[in-house]
Amino acid sequence: MYKIISGNTAADYSDNLLALQKLGKLKKYLVGGAVRDLLLNKLPHDKDYVVFGATPQKMLANGYKQVGKDFPVFLDKDGNEHALARKEIKTGDKHTEFEFYFAPDVSMTEDVQRRDFTCNALIYDENNDLVIDLVGGSDDIKHKILRHVNNEHFGEDPLRILRMCRFAAKLDFEVAPETMDLAQKMVAGGMIDYLTPERVWKEFEAALNTPNFDKFILTMHQCGALAKILPDVEKMVITLERTDKHPEGNTFEHTMLVLKEGKRLSPQIKFALLMHDVGKTLTPKELQPRHFNHDVVASPLIDKICNDLHVPNQYRHFAKLFAKNHMKFYNVNIMRRNTLIKFLEEISDKFKNRKQLTDFIFACRCDSFGRGREVLQNDLAQFAAATKRCLQNYRIQSKIRAHDLPNFETLPKDASLKNILWNFRISKTI
């Protein structure tokens, strides 16, 4: 079992290491998420190392392969990344505008100060099974707190605002008050504006792959980043809902509940859940809390959001499909047969995409049950019946071909065949 050293003991360890570095000794340590996961009893996905007392020449001489342009990164024979201990110097407003100082005299204490959060600033001595905690990260992990390491370094990099939101979601940690306060000041100062859409989407997509994507959005809202990056989603906060249907009172709270229902669903479904009621933000204040045609008007708004964030087309397509059609699902049990066929045709790409249909149903379940009230047995029964009718008729309709028509050989092979086939489809619908 590993041992954790902190406070003066950890500081002494750093000083002793620096003395060895000055004697030309080279030592490597496991750092970052792998050490954090060790303390969380999780299996790390990959291992990153920091090397003290090294130069690029020494690393190459010891058999490492150099990669990376901004600063030297070296790979061992197993493909694990090794970075030289370094300090960072801000040179501009963008998150990429840094200079790096890496040399054998960079101490462990100096290296950890450039890291983002205390939970990611732990260092592990594998040879001695020892965790060196110079910033209180082990206590923060124990109490599930996300806290920045250094005011100056955190405040220089706008990307760390989004990383804060993502790690809050990934780890299900609460952001420390002083960290939230610093992030709010950074957003208010306009720093978020220096991030490119591509970099924003990269953090966004990583958050979509966590179970707590709702926490990512909520943390963005709390620090002010949501209003800057997704202003149309921020408007949901002041978009009123009918309290008889949505006791939560506004579209943002409803959307957060919907995302909680979809914790285990795919990133594409979760993005669609975030977008599904965005059309309600277009309803004039005097007409709220009723939202007529919010499903219809959502598509252009989703296109705008996806264009601004450079969202990949697979996310865009399903988000627009769900926003446009999610209200229809509530009428499936009473739909006329010809209406049901048209609905299923659109949802399943003309009966060619069963997964898209099932994804749509999963999303509808989140929308149905993501509300601030108890889910009743009648709610469950109606949803189950609608799901059954959709899947049964998909199975039937997906197998129908023109040659299945009675007396197909003698039927006219002109435009009238389409109407004959349509009527045949209707006759088979249940």
Secondary structure in CASP SS format (residue, H / E / C, confidence):
PFRMAT SS
TARGET T0000
AUTHOR 0000-0000-0000
METHOD secondary structure of the structure
MODEL  1
M C 1.00
Y C 1.00
K E 1.00
I E 1.00
I E 1.00
S E 1.00
G H 1.00
N H 1.00
T H 1.00
A H 1.00
A H 1.00
D H 1.00
Y H 1.00
S H 1.00
D H 1.00
N H 1.00
L H 1.00
L H 1.00
A H 1.00
L H 1.00
Q H 1.00
K H 1.00
L C 1.00
G C 1.00
K C 1.00
L C 1.00
K E 1.00
K E 1.00
Y E 1.00
L E 1.00
V E 1.00
G C 1.00
G H 1.00
A H 1.00
V H 1.00
R H 1.00
D H 1.00
L H 1.00
L H 1.00
L C 1.00
N C 1.00
K C 1.00
L C 1.00
P C 1.00
H C 1.00
D C 1.00
K C 1.00
D E 1.00
Y E 1.00
V E 1.00
V E 1.00
F E 1.00
G C 1.00
A C 1.00
T C 1.00
P H 1.00
Q H 1.00
K H 1.00
M H 1.00
L H 1.00
A H 1.00
N C 1.00
G C 1.00
Y C 1.00
K E 1.00
Q E 1.00
V E 1.00
G C 1.00
K C 1.00
D C 1.00
F C 1.00
P C 1.00
V E 1.00
F E 1.00
L E 1.00
D C 1.00
K C 1.00
D C 1.00
G C 1.00
N C 1.00
E E 1.00
H E 1.00
A E 1.00
L E 1.00
A C 1.00
R E 1.00
K E 1.00
E E 1.00
I E 1.00
K E 1.00
T C 1.00
G C 1.00
D C 1.00
K C 1.00
H C 1.00
T C 1.00
E C 1.00
F E 1.00
E E 1.00
F E 1.00
Y E 1.00
F E 1.00
A C 1.00
P C 1.00
D C 1.00
V C 1.00
S C 1.00
M H 1.00
T H 1.00
E H 1.00
D H 1.00
V H 1.00
Q H 1.00
R C 1.00
R C 1.00
D C 1.00
F E 1.00
T H 1.00
C H 1.00
N H 1.00
A C 1.00
L C 1.00
I E 1.00
Y E 1.00
D E 1.00
E C 1.00
N C 1.00
N C 1.00
D C 1.00
L E 1.00
V E 1.00
I E 1.00
D E 1.00
L C 1.00
V C 1.00
G C 1.00
G H 1.00
S H 1.00
D H 1.00
D H 1.00
I H 1.00
K H 1.00
H C 1.00
K C 1.00
I E 1.00
L E 1.00
R C 1.00
H E 1.00
V C 1.00
N C 1.00
N H 1.00
E H 1.00
H H 1.00
F H 1.00
G H 1.00
E H 1.00
D C 1.00
P C 1.00
L H 1.00
R H 1.00
I H 1.00
L H 1.00
R H 1.00
M H 1.00
C H 1.00
R H 1.00
F H 1.00
A H 1.00
A H 1.00
K H 1.00
L H 1.00
D C 1.00
F C 1.00
E E 1.00
V E 1.00
A C 1.00
P H 1.00
E H 1.00
T H 1.00
M H 1.00
D H 1.00
L H 1.00
A H 1.00
Q H 1.00
K H 1.00
M H 1.00
V H 1.00
A H 1.00
G C 1.00
G C 1.00
M H 1.00
I H 1.00
D H 1.00
Y H 1.00
L C 1.00
T C 1.00
P H 1.00
E H 1.00
R H 1.00
V H 1.00
W H 1.00
K H 1.00
E H 1.00
F H 1.00
E H 1.00
A H 1.00
A H 1.00
L H 1.00
N C 1.00
T C 1.00
P C 1.00
N C 1.00
F H 1.00
D H 1.00
K H 1.00
F H 1.00
I H 1.00
L H 1.00
T H 1.00
M H 1.00
H H 1.00
Q H 1.00
C H 1.00
G C 1.00
A H 1.00
L H 1.00
A H 1.00
K H 1.00
I H 1.00
L C 1.00
P H 1.00
D H 1.00
V H 1.00
E H 1.00
K H 1.00
M H 1.00
V H 1.00
I H 1.00
T C 1.00
L E 1.00
E C 1.00
R C 1.00
T C 1.00
D C 1.00
K C 1.00
H C 1.00
P C 1.00
E C 1.00
G C 1.00
N E 1.00
T H 1.00
F H 1.00
E H 1.00
H H 1.00
T H 1.00
M H 1.00
L H 1.00
V H 1.00
L H 1.00
K H 1.00
E H 1.00
G C 1.00
K C 1.00
R C 1.00
L C 1.00
S C 1.00
P H 1.00
Q H 1.00
I H 1.00
K H 1.00
F H 1.00
A H 1.00
L H 1.00
L H 1.00
M H 1.00
H C 1.00
D C 1.00
V H 1.00
G H 1.00
K H 1.00
T H 1.00
L H 1.00
T C 1.00
P C 1.00
K H 1.00
E H 1.00
L H 1.00
Q C 1.00
P C 1.00
R C 1.00
H C 1.00
F C 1.00
N C 1.00
H C 1.00
D C 1.00
V C 1.00
V C 1.00
A H 1.00
S H 1.00
P H 1.00
L H 1.00
I H 1.00
D H 1.00
K H 1.00
I H 1.00
C H 1.00
N H 1.00
D H 1.00
L H 1.00
H C 1.00
V C 1.00
P C 1.00
N H 1.00
Q H 1.00
Y H 1.00
R H 1.00
H H 1.00
F H 1.00
A H 1.00
K H 1.00
L H 1.00
F H 1.00
A H 1.00
K H 1.00
N H 1.00
H H 1.00
M H 1.00
K H 1.00
F H 1.00
Y H 1.00
N H 1.00
V H 1.00
N H 1.00
I H 1.00
M C 1.00
R C 1.00
R H 1.00
N H 1.00
T H 1.00
L H 1.00
I H 1.00
K H 1.00
F H 1.00
L H 1.00
E H 1.00
E H 1.00
I H 1.00
S C 1.00
D C 1.00
K C 1.00
F C 1.00
K C 1.00
N C 1.00
R H 1.00
K H 1.00
Q H 1.00
L H 1.00
T H 1.00
D H 1.00
F H 1.00
I H 1.00
F H 1.00
A H 1.00
C H 1.00
R H 1.00
C H 1.00
D H 1.00
S H 1.00
F H 1.00
G C 1.00
R C 1.00
G C 1.00
R C 1.00
E C 1.00
V C 1.00
L C 1.00
Q H 1.00
N H 1.00
D H 1.00
L H 1.00
A H 1.00
Q H 1.00
F H 1.00
A H 1.00
A H 1.00
A H 1.00
T H 1.00
K H 1.00
R H 1.00
C H 1.00
L H 1.00
Q H 1.00
N H 1.00
Y H 1.00
R H 1.00
I H 1.00
Q H 1.00
S H 1.00
K H 1.00
I C 1.00
R C 1.00
A H 1.00
H H 1.00
D H 1.00
L C 1.00
P C 1.00
N C 1.00
F H 1.00
E H 1.00
T H 1.00
L C 1.00
P C 1.00
K C 1.00
D C 1.00
A C 1.00
S H 1.00
L H 1.00
K H 1.00
N H 1.00
I H 1.00
L H 1.00
W H 1.00
N H 1.00
F H 1.00
R H 1.00
I H 1.00
S H 1.00
K H 1.00
T C 1.00
I C 1.00
END
